[in-house]
Structures are given as structure tokens and as C-alpha cells.
């Protein structure tokens, strides 16, 4: 119906001058009628609207109102392309549609690929608010999982952390890849919440991350007080458990050397790691008290055991009195005879330091009155205080024999400078008329001088 369809009146577009009928126009050459379009082939105005010059030849050219009005899904809200032919066909019609660009919104992989033709499984007839997370569809699987119980353990609902799209079971999660279960942890492997506390994003992966309360409350030993590092793995293992612990940093507190290396912890600690002695005597006082050769307690030895003993063994000791050799009468002297009141720190190291009383009490000769020097070893030996080794006649000048025997009473008679025995005088005893007469008497004596040193040089034995 040319009029009803508002065909143009340019008859030559379809007809020829040979005859009005048949017309040469073939609609299929320009736009084939397929599917639902066949039913409206006779209703030309349905598409052309009386305009046959610029009739659209694309789906959206006619169907944009359908696109804009689509609500399930909402094409405009989802920004679906306006190329209707991507999803719709003329056969059977506008619906049902295919959705070849589904992967642009949610890729269908694994087990999802098998339901790609059953849209309702996911969409349930609603294509606007379809979930785009695993849990959005699989919450029922999450709630029903019992091995392990996802709800009780407060597993996160990010299913993809453990599961894949291939299938819900088996899960790909391998706890040992992240944190292996060993020792005592094996027993709590099914109690995820024991470690995760419902938070699977920031679960600690170090011992101290979970065990700081154990660290802070440990009393034997007190970890906080001792400043032990918080790196639990330095001492503890998961197998067999928190106890017993190793202590590889023992040397930071007390180095284990010599015989100590082979000792068990209980030998020193006796189950108490808080107040363990840190001195030798703290552990070895029984050895100190029981030692009789020499008797340490009786001799008043100091309790600083390391002064004489080593960690290799208590016996033999390394003490060597060679710092002050014990000779003569000193060999059999008691330690306290020199180390008064058990003081081994400031023991005198000179003869007079111990023998000043002997010096003060000596009267033959009277050392103090004669102002003898306090360097006792000039005359005495360690063999015995008496007799002394001093021999004035042989070593210096005959005063107990020869012309000077019985000619003097006190040392000061000759040694006129008190306390200085290197000074002596001849001319104070040997009174002569005067130096002039003595000079005359010594005429012809080479180098003569009127002084005591000169006298001694010529008369070394006191003879004329």
C-alpha cells in the first residue's frame, strides 16, 4: 500500500517504463527481512516512518528507545554498548539475548563457563544487581563448610583466597606455604581462630607476634627483667613446645667455658633462673670451705676464686706466688702472717712493710736509734732475721778489729749525718793540731786532701 506506507512518488525508483508491474525494487538487497522483521515486512511505515531516504540500517538506528528503556539489565546504567547486534538477533527477536561481552563485566571461567547458558543460576532474573564477588553467590557454601568450619573460625569471605573457579573443592589453600604447622602447633591446626582471632589479613607470622603474653609473664627466668630478646625462636621451638627451651645467648649473660660447657642447666640454676649467682663463689663456696691444702677459710683467702682457679678445673689452681717469691723462712709461714685480716689486695711487698716491728725492737745494734735504713734486705735475708748478713769489717771498714776495735760507742760517732750511712767522718775523731800541720806531715803524698774521703782512700783498713 503505497499511500499507507508513504512510499515516495519517485516511481522510477522501483518501476520501469516497460510496465508498472513487476516492480524492480528488492528490499532484501538493501536490508534483508529476517526473524521478527519478516512479520512487519508489509508494514513499511513501521521502520521508514514515511521517510525512505535516511532510513537507519543498524539495529540501534531503530531500537535506541528499546535500549534506553531496558531495565533488566539497565543498559544505560551498566554502560552496555549501543551495538544491539552484539547481544540481540532478529531471530527469534529482541529476547532472549546472548551476551558475548559477559567477560567485560565478569569473566566466566572454570565451573562458571559451564553455566554460561543458564543465566538464571547467577542472575535469578535480575541483571542489575548481580553480585560480582564470590561470596555474593557462594555465601551458602561458606556457611555450610564444616571442614574446616568457616563460620566458627571466622574465615574471611574472600573465597578466592583459597578456592578457584574450577571447583569449590578441593581448595588451593596450603597453610604450610604461609606458615608450616610443626610441633605443638599441629594440635591446634583445626582451631584457626586460636591464632587468627577472626583476622586473616594481618595474622602474625613470628613467634613473638602471638606469644608476647607468654614472654611478658615468664618468671623463670623473668624475660622482661633480664632484657632477653623478644625473638622467641632463639630459644624456643614448636617441637615439643614452649618448654624445654634452649638458650644459645647464654654467653651474653655468663660465658660457658671450660668445665662449665658440659654442665646441665640444673647444675647451676637448680630450677631458678632469676637469682642465679654470677660469681664463682656464688656456686663454689662449698669448694672454698672444703679446701684444706691450703685451708682457704682458715687462711682468710679472698672469695674471688678466679684469682687462682680457672674454669677448666678447680684443681690444679693457676695461682703462683712468684709475684712475691716465698723463700727461706717465708716458705712455711701462714698466709695470714703476711695477709693480715684476710686482705690480699694491699699486702706489703717490702721487708719493712711486714718487719717494721722487728726493726723497731732491734737493740744490737739499736736500729731506730742508729737510724738504720728500713731496707731490711741490705743486711738481712729471708732465711732468718738473725744472724744478719751485714759485715762491717769485711764489706766496709774494720771497726770490730784492728786499730778501731773498742774505739767507738755508737754508729753516729763516725756516721755523723743521722740516717745517712754513706756519709762518714775520720777527722772528727782523729784530732790533729790543724790542717796546716797535717799538710806538712803529708808532704810528698800525691793528691793529698784534708777530708775524710781522702783519709779512707789512703787508709782503707784503718792502719797507719
Order of alpha helices (4+ residues) and beta strands (2+ residues): alpha-alpha-alpha-alpha-alpha-alpha-alpha-alpha-alpha-alpha-alpha-alpha-alpha-alpha-alpha-alpha-alpha
